[in-house]
Amino acid sequence: MFQAMRYVYAVYQQRSFSRAARILFISQPSLSAAVKKEEERIGAPIFDRSTSPVQLTPVGREYIRCTERILEVETEFENYISDLENLKCGNISIGGTNFFISYVLPPLLSRFSSCYPAIRVQLVEGSTGALEEKLNAGTIDFLLDNSTLDPEIYDKKIIGEDHLLIAVPRSFASAQACRSSALTAGQIKSGCHLKSNIPSVSIKAFQEDPFLLLREWNDTRERAMHICKVNQFIPRIRLELDQQITAYNLACHGMGIAFVGDSLIQNLPESESVFFYKIGNQDSSRQIQLYYKRNRYLSKACSAFLTVLDQPDPIK
């Protein structure tokens, strides 16, 4: 049963019998026969083979859900065994969007790896929604994000704070009209925008301009829409995007106004093609947090990672 379960799960992950056969190092006819035998055992098809790529049937979706629960239990046991090695081996997996994996996580990982060089770290990029599903299923250990997740399900450790700004192309008439409140990338890098004597801008001054927003269900998108709503206008959306850095780059090329966090600006080369403006709204401030599932067994490797995060950065 367990071998068949792994075969089925490989096909589900690869969305292809041929690709799954290659990673399992068996022939495709053998894999197809094994999956067919498992379908006969449970009395219902797991995959709809009439589609390309293959899709799960309703029974197949439940089969995969139960398989992931079994794999989670197996992973917890393997983590327990690896603990006996006193951190001479072990694994942790961390999920995050492209921005967090690229810019926020590297210094944290550097500190951890210098303390525990033998522990393998797996990084998983994706959308917040998809990664939360993986965290809940136990297929990743941590999720680094600025969204708010259910505190009944997840514990968290605060990594830092992010402040939303708007990046406005300097070519826009509105940017010139609000120039007295404009900030440069250099000023953002120096933390000037955090000073209380630096004025915020009324975002309503930009209501006639096009906006570059992230897709729905993204924390930055939801905050942006709420900020506009509080200021009594609906933004004119030119493009909807997956990544904050993409929206920012398009803003730098004059395509529209982007909501960007200061954490992003601090990690990118300075651009002279946009002005930045503080937003006078409580939704503009948010925490960057490392989430992990409450009441789930934490391996010693995961506990060590959390401990390292509590230690001061020796570079600072």
C-alpha positions as CSV (number, residue, x, y, z in Angstrom):
1,M,0.0,0.0,0.0
2,F,2.7,2.5,1.0
3,Q,4.7,1.9,-2.2
4,A,1.6,2.4,-4.3
5,M,0.8,5.6,-2.3
6,R,4.2,7.0,-3.1
7,Y,3.7,6.1,-6.8
8,V,0.4,7.9,-6.9
9,Y,1.8,10.9,-5.1
10,A,4.7,11.2,-7.5
11,V,2.2,11.3,-10.4
12,Y,0.2,13.9,-8.6
13,Q,3.3,16.1,-8.0
14,Q,4.6,15.7,-11.6
15,R,1.2,15.9,-13.3
16,S,2.6,13.3,-15.6
17,F,3.1,9.5,-15.6
18,S,6.2,9.7,-17.8
19,R,7.9,12.4,-15.6
20,A,6.9,10.5,-12.4
21,A,8.4,7.3,-13.8
22,R,11.7,9.0,-14.5
23,I,12.1,10.3,-11.0
24,L,11.0,7.0,-9.5
25,F,13.5,5.1,-11.8
26,I,10.9,2.7,-13.1
27,S,9.3,2.2,-16.5
28,Q,6.1,4.1,-17.3
29,P,4.2,0.8,-18.0
30,S,5.2,-0.5,-14.6
31,L,4.1,2.8,-12.9
32,S,0.8,2.8,-14.8
33,A,0.1,-0.7,-13.8
34,A,0.9,0.0,-10.2
35,V,-1.4,3.0,-10.1
36,K,-4.2,1.1,-11.9
37,K,-3.9,-1.7,-9.3
38,E,-4.2,0.9,-6.5
39,E,-7.3,2.3,-8.2
40,E,-8.8,-1.2,-8.4
41,R,-8.0,-1.8,-4.7
42,I,-9.9,1.3,-3.6
43,G,-12.7,0.8,-6.2
44,A,-12.5,4.2,-8.0
45,P,-10.2,6.1,-10.4
46,I,-7.7,8.5,-8.8
47,F,-6.7,10.3,-12.0
48,D,-8.6,11.7,-14.9
49,R,-6.4,10.5,-17.8
50,S,-8.5,12.3,-20.4
51,T,-6.9,15.7,-19.6
52,S,-3.4,16.9,-20.2
53,P,-1.8,17.2,-17.7
54,V,-3.6,14.5,-15.8
55,Q,-6.0,15.8,-13.1
56,L,-7.3,14.3,-9.8
57,T,-10.8,13.0,-9.6
58,P,-12.8,13.8,-6.5
59,V,-11.8,10.5,-5.0
60,G,-8.2,11.3,-6.0
61,R,-8.3,14.6,-4.2
62,E,-9.3,12.9,-0.9
63,Y,-6.6,10.2,-1.6
64,I,-3.9,12.9,-1.8
65,R,-5.2,14.7,1.2
66,C,-4.9,11.5,3.3
67,T,-1.5,10.7,1.7
68,E,-0.2,14.1,2.8
69,R,-1.4,13.4,6.4
70,I,0.5,10.1,6.3
71,L,3.6,11.8,4.9
72,E,3.4,14.4,7.7
73,V,3.4,11.7,10.3
74,E,6.3,10.0,8.6
75,T,8.2,13.3,8.4
76,E,7.7,13.9,12.1
77,F,9.1,10.5,12.9
78,E,12.1,11.0,10.7
79,N,12.7,14.4,12.4
80,Y,12.6,12.7,15.7
81,I,15.2,10.2,14.7
82,S,17.5,12.9,13.2
83,D,17.3,14.6,16.6
84,L,19.3,11.7,18.0
85,E,22.2,12.8,15.9
86,N,22.6,16.0,18.0
87,L,22.2,18.2,15.0
88,K,25.0,16.5,13.1
89,C,22.4,16.1,10.4
90,G,18.9,17.4,9.9
91,N,16.6,19.3,7.5
92,I,14.5,22.4,7.6
93,S,12.3,23.8,4.9
94,I,11.3,27.5,4.6
95,G,8.7,28.9,2.3
96,G,8.3,32.5,1.1
97,T,7.5,34.7,-1.8
98,N,10.3,35.6,-4.2
99,F,10.9,38.8,-2.3
100,F,11.3,37.2,1.1
101,I,13.4,34.4,-0.2
102,S,15.6,36.7,-2.1
103,Y,16.0,39.7,0.3
104,V,14.8,39.0,3.8
105,L,15.9,35.4,4.4
106,P,19.6,35.4,3.2
107,P,21.1,37.2,6.3
108,L,19.1,34.9,8.6
109,L,20.2,31.8,6.8
110,S,23.8,33.0,6.9
111,R,23.8,33.2,10.7
112,F,22.1,29.8,11.0
113,S,24.4,28.0,8.6
114,S,27.5,29.4,10.3
115,C,26.2,27.8,13.5
116,Y,24.9,24.5,12.0
117,P,26.7,23.9,8.7
118,A,25.6,20.3,8.5
119,I,21.8,21.0,8.5
120,R,20.3,21.1,5.0
121,V,17.9,23.9,4.2
122,Q,15.3,23.7,1.5
123,L,13.8,26.9,0.2
124,V,10.3,26.8,-1.4
125,E,9.1,29.8,-3.4
126,G,5.4,30.4,-4.1
127,S,2.3,32.5,-3.3
128,T,1.3,33.1,0.3
129,G,-1.9,31.0,-0.2
130,A,-0.1,28.0,-1.7
131,L,2.6,28.1,0.9
132,E,0.1,28.3,3.8
133,E,-1.4,25.1,2.5
134,K,2.0,23.5,2.5
135,L,2.7,24.8,6.0
136,N,-0.7,23.4,7.2
137,A,0.0,20.1,5.6
138,G,3.4,19.9,7.1
139,T,5.4,19.8,3.9
140,I,7.3,22.9,4.9
141,D,8.4,23.8,8.4
142,F,8.3,27.6,8.3
143,L,6.6,30.4,6.3
144,L,8.2,33.8,6.1
145,D,5.6,36.4,5.2
146,N,4.0,39.7,6.2
147,S,0.4,38.4,6.0
148,T,-1.7,37.7,9.1
149,L,-2.3,34.0,9.6
150,D,-4.7,32.4,12.1
151,P,-3.2,32.5,15.6
152,E,-5.2,29.4,16.6
153,I,-3.3,27.4,14.0
154,Y,0.1,29.0,13.8
155,D,2.8,30.4,16.2
156,K,5.0,33.1,14.9
157,K,8.3,34.9,15.5
158,I,8.6,38.6,14.5
159,I,11.5,39.1,12.2
160,G,11.1,42.8,11.4
161,E,8.8,45.5,10.3
162,D,7.9,46.7,6.8
163,H,6.4,50.1,5.9
164,L,4.3,50.5,2.7
165,L,5.0,53.5,0.5
166,I,3.8,54.4,-2.9
167,A,6.3,54.6,-5.8
168,V,5.2,57.2,-8.3
169,P,6.9,57.9,-11.7
170,R,8.4,61.3,-11.6
171,S,6.9,62.0,-15.0
172,F,3.4,62.0,-13.6
173,A,1.9,65.5,-13.0
174,S,0.7,64.4,-9.6
175,A,4.3,63.5,-8.6
176,Q,5.4,67.0,-9.4
177,A,2.4,68.5,-7.7
178,C,3.2,66.6,-4.5
179,R,7.0,67.2,-4.8
180,S,7.3,68.8,-1.4
181,S,6.4,65.5,0.2
182,A,8.5,63.4,-2.1
183,L,11.3,61.1,-0.9
184,T,14.1,59.6,-2.9
185,A,15.4,56.0,-2.7
186,G,18.4,57.2,-0.8
187,Q,16.2,58.8,1.8
188,I,14.3,55.5,2.2
189,K,17.5,53.6,2.6
190,S,18.6,56.0,5.4
191,G,15.3,55.6,7.2
192,C,14.3,59.2,6.7
193,H,10.7,58.1,6.1
194,L,10.4,56.8,9.6
195,K,10.9,60.2,11.2
196,S,7.8,61.8,12.6
197,N,8.6,65.2,11.0
198,I,8.5,63.8,7.5
199,P,4.9,64.4,6.2
200,S,2.6,61.8,4.7
201,V,0.9,62.4,1.4
202,S,-2.9,62.2,0.8
203,I,-3.1,59.3,-1.6
204,K,-6.2,60.8,-3.0
205,A,-3.9,63.2,-4.9
206,F,-3.1,60.3,-7.2
207,Q,-6.6,59.0,-7.8
208,E,-6.6,59.9,-11.5
209,D,-3.4,57.9,-12.1
210,P,-3.1,54.3,-13.1
211,F,-2.1,51.8,-10.4
212,L,0.0,48.6,-10.5
213,L,-1.5,46.2,-7.9
214,L,-0.7,42.7,-6.9
215,R,-3.4,40.1,-7.4
216,E,-6.2,39.4,-5.0
217,W,-5.6,37.6,-1.7
218,N,-2.2,39.2,-1.4
219,D,-1.6,41.2,1.8
220,T,-0.1,44.2,-0.1
221,R,-3.1,44.2,-2.5
222,E,-5.6,44.0,0.4
223,R,-3.9,46.9,2.3
224,A,-3.7,49.0,-0.9
225,M,-7.4,48.6,-1.6
226,H,-8.3,49.4,2.0
227,I,-6.1,52.5,2.0
228,C,-7.8,53.7,-1.2
229,K,-11.2,52.9,0.2
230,V,-10.5,55.0,3.4
231,N,-9.5,57.8,1.1
232,Q,-12.8,57.4,-0.8
233,F,-11.7,56.4,-4.2
234,I,-11.3,53.2,-6.3
235,P,-7.9,52.9,-7.9
236,R,-7.7,52.7,-11.7
237,I,-5.8,49.4,-12.0
238,R,-3.6,49.2,-15.1
239,L,-2.0,45.8,-14.3
240,E,-2.4,43.0,-11.7
241,L,0.9,41.2,-10.9
242,D,2.2,38.4,-8.8
243,Q,5.3,40.0,-7.4
244,Q,5.9,43.3,-5.6
245,I,9.3,43.7,-7.3
246,T,7.6,43.4,-10.7
247,A,5.2,46.2,-9.9
248,Y,8.1,48.4,-8.7
249,N,10.1,47.8,-11.8
250,L,7.1,48.7,-14.0
251,A,6.6,51.9,-11.9
252,C,10.2,52.8,-12.5
253,H,9.4,52.6,-16.3
254,G,6.4,54.9,-15.9
255,M,3.7,52.4,-16.2
256,G,1.8,53.4,-13.0
257,I,1.9,53.7,-9.2
258,A,3.0,50.8,-7.1
259,F,2.6,50.0,-3.4
260,V,6.0,48.9,-2.2
261,G,7.5,48.1,1.2
262,D,10.6,49.9,2.4
263,S,12.2,46.4,2.9
264,L,12.2,46.1,-0.9
265,I,13.6,49.6,-1.6
266,Q,16.5,49.0,1.0
267,N,17.6,46.0,-1.0
268,L,17.5,47.4,-4.5
269,P,19.7,49.8,-6.5
270,E,18.5,53.4,-6.2
271,S,16.2,54.5,-9.0
272,E,15.9,58.2,-10.0
273,S,12.8,57.6,-12.1
274,V,10.3,57.5,-9.2
275,F,9.4,59.5,-6.1
276,F,8.3,57.8,-2.9
277,Y,5.6,59.0,-0.6
278,K,4.6,58.1,3.0
279,I,1.1,56.9,3.4
280,G,-0.7,58.3,6.4
281,N,-2.6,55.1,7.3
282,Q,-2.3,52.4,9.9
283,D,-2.4,49.7,7.2
284,S,0.9,51.0,5.9
285,S,2.9,49.4,8.7
286,R,3.1,45.6,9.0
287,Q,5.3,43.0,10.6
288,I,7.5,40.4,8.8
289,Q,6.9,37.1,10.6
290,L,8.1,33.6,10.6
291,Y,5.2,31.2,11.0
292,Y,5.2,27.6,12.1
293,K,2.3,25.3,12.9
294,R,1.1,25.3,16.5
295,N,1.3,22.0,18.4
296,R,3.3,20.3,15.6
297,Y,6.5,18.5,16.7
298,L,9.5,20.8,16.0
299,S,12.7,19.0,15.2
300,K,15.9,20.0,16.9
301,A,17.0,21.6,13.6
302,C,13.8,23.8,13.5
303,S,14.2,24.7,17.2
304,A,17.8,25.6,16.6
305,F,16.8,27.9,13.7
306,L,14.3,29.7,16.0
307,T,17.0,30.0,18.7
308,V,19.5,31.6,16.2
309,L,16.9,34.2,15.3
310,D,16.7,35.3,18.9
311,Q,20.4,35.9,19.0
312,P,21.7,39.4,18.1
313,D,23.2,39.8,14.6
314,P,27.0,40.0,15.1
315,I,27.3,42.4,12.1
316,K,25.1,45.0,13.7
